[in-house]
Amino acid sequence: MTTDPLEPALQRLVDKDAISRLKHQFSWAIEHNDVDLFVSLFTLDAKVNANPAHPLDGRAAIRARYTDLFRVWQGPFSSLHVVTNARIDVDGDEASGTWYLLDFAPRSDHSRSPVQVLGLYEETYRRVDGAWLIASLELNYLWRSSQDRFASP
C-alpha cells in the first residue's frame, strides 16, 4: 500500500486550521464573557500566565480567575480581543504557536484611544481525544494603556 506523499502536509494544514479555530474561539469566549466555553478550550492540566501576579495551573484555577475577570469586564464586547499573525508549528499530537494580540475597548469617549493592549501570546497545544486544546499560554505585554483592566477584582 502506497501512502500519498502529500498526506502529512495536508494533515499539518488541517491541524493548523483547527488550532486557528481554537484561538478564535478563545477570543470569542473573552468577548462574550463565556467562562464555560473559555475553560473548555484548555487541557485539564493547562498552565496560564497572562498576569505574573496570578499564574494559573489547571482548569479549576482558570475558571475561578476568569469568572472574576469576566464579572469585572462586564461584556459582551467590553473588549475586542484581536489575535493575528499566527505562527503555528505542529509535531504529531503537540504543537506550539505565537500570536499577536491587539485588545481594543470600544468607548463612547472618542478623545481616548480604544487600544488597551499590544501583546504576544506564546502557547503550546495538545491533541486530546482528537481535539486540539491549549496546554500552556503565556501573554507577554508589549504595551498597555493602563494597568486597571488587569488588576485583581
C-alpha positions in Angstrom: 0.0 0.0 0.0 1.4 3.4 -1.1 0.9 6.5 1.0 0.3 9.7 -0.7 3.4 11.9 -0.1 1.1 14.9 0.3 -0.8 13.3 3.2 1.5 14.5 6.1 1.5 18.1 4.7 -2.3 18.1 4.3 -2.7 16.8 7.9 -0.4 19.6 9.2 -2.7 22.2 7.3 -5.8 20.6 8.8 -4.2 20.7 12.3 -3.1 24.3 11.8 -6.6 25.3 10.8 -8.1 23.5 13.9 -5.6 25.4 16.1 -6.5 28.7 14.5 -10.2 28.0 15.1 -9.4 27.1 18.7 -7.7 30.5 19.2 -10.6 32.3 17.5 -13.0 30.5 20.0 -10.7 31.8 22.8 -11.2 35.4 21.6 -14.9 34.8 21.2 -15.2 33.5 24.7 -13.4 36.5 26.1 -15.6 38.9 24.1 -18.8 37.2 25.2 -17.6 36.5 28.8 -18.4 32.8 28.3 -16.4 31.2 31.0 -17.7 27.7 30.2 -16.5 27.9 26.6 -13.3 29.6 27.7 -12.4 26.8 30.2 -13.3 24.1 27.7 -10.5 25.3 25.4 -7.8 24.2 27.8 -6.3 20.8 28.8 -7.1 19.7 32.3 -3.5 20.4 33.4 -3.1 23.7 31.4 -0.9 26.4 32.7 -1.8 30.1 32.1 0.4 33.1 32.7 -1.4 36.1 31.5 -0.6 38.1 34.6 2.6 37.4 36.6 0.7 38.1 39.9 -1.8 35.3 39.0 -0.2 32.3 37.4 -2.8 29.6 36.9 -2.5 25.8 37.0 -5.4 23.7 35.8 -8.9 24.2 34.7 -10.3 24.9 38.2 -7.9 27.8 38.7 -8.5 29.1 35.2 -12.3 29.0 35.8 -12.0 30.8 39.2 -9.8 33.6 37.8 -11.7 34.2 34.6 -15.1 34.1 36.3 -13.9 37.0 38.4 -12.4 38.8 35.4 -15.5 38.4 33.2 -17.6 39.8 36.1 -15.4 42.9 36.2 -15.2 43.3 32.4 -19.0 43.4 32.0 -19.2 42.2 28.4 -20.2 41.2 25.9 -17.9 43.2 23.8 -16.3 45.2 26.6 -13.3 44.4 24.5 -12.4 43.2 21.1 -9.7 40.6 21.5 -7.9 40.5 18.1 -5.3 37.8 17.5 -3.3 37.8 14.3 0.0 36.9 12.6 -0.2 33.3 13.8 2.8 31.1 13.6 1.9 27.5 14.3 4.2 24.5 14.3 2.7 21.0 14.5 4.6 17.9 15.6 2.2 15.0 15.8 -0.2 15.5 18.7 1.6 18.5 20.0 2.0 22.0 18.6 3.3 25.4 19.5 2.2 28.8 18.4 2.7 32.6 18.7 0.0 35.2 18.1 0.0 39.0 18.2 -2.7 40.4 20.4 -4.4 43.7 19.8 -7.0 44.4 22.5 -9.5 47.2 21.9 -12.0 48.6 24.3 -14.9 50.3 22.5 -15.5 53.7 24.0 -18.1 56.4 23.7 -15.4 58.9 24.6 -13.6 59.3 21.3 -10.9 61.5 22.9 -9.1 58.4 24.2 -7.6 55.6 22.1 -9.5 52.4 22.2 -6.3 50.4 22.2 -5.8 48.7 25.5 -3.0 46.1 25.0 -0.5 45.1 22.4 1.0 41.7 23.3 2.4 38.4 22.2 0.8 35.1 23.1 3.2 32.1 23.3 1.3 28.9 23.5 1.5 25.1 23.4 -1.3 22.8 22.3 -2.1 19.1 22.7 -4.5 16.9 20.8 -6.8 15.3 23.3 -9.4 12.8 22.1 -9.0 14.1 18.6 -9.4 17.8 19.5 -6.7 20.5 19.9 -6.6 22.2 23.3 -4.4 24.9 24.8 -1.8 23.2 27.1 0.0 26.4 28.1 -0.4 30.1 27.5 1.9 33.0 28.3 0.9 36.5 27.4 3.9 38.9 27.1 2.7 42.5 27.2 4.5 44.8 24.8 2.3 47.8 25.6 -0.6 48.6 27.9 -2.7 51.7 28.1 -3.2 51.2 31.8 -3.0 48.6 34.5 -6.6 48.9 35.6 -8.2 46.3 33.3 -5.8 43.6 34.5 -5.9 44.4 38.2 -7.4 41.8 40.6 -11.1 42.2 41.1 
